[in-house]
Amino acid sequence: MGLRLRPGVSTTDTAYGTVLLDERSGDYWQLNPTAALALRLLADGRTAEQAAAAMAEEFDVDEPRALRDVTALVGQLRAAGLVRP
C-alpha cells in the first residue's frame, strides 16, 4: 500500500501517540498509539494487511478488527487531505 503524508503535514510523537499538523490550515489530529503504529507501518511501505498483523501482535486485538481499523484510519487521513493520492 505505501502511504505517504503530503508535503506540509508534520508529525510529532508524544507520550499518547502521534500528532499530525497540517501546516497549511493549522489543523491537527491526535493519533492514539495503535493508529500511530499503523501510520508508521504504512509509511514504511507495509500493506494494510501487514500493518494489521503487526498491530494484532502488538496489541490485544484480532487481525480482522485491526484490518478494519487500519482501513478506517486510511480513509480518515485521505478524507482530511493529509496523505498523497
Buried (B, 14 or more C-beta within 10 A) or exposed (E): EEBEBEEEBEBEEEEEBBBBBBEEEEEEBEBEBBBBBBBBBBBEEBBBBBBBBBBBEEEEBEBEEBBEBBBEBBEBBEEBBBBEE
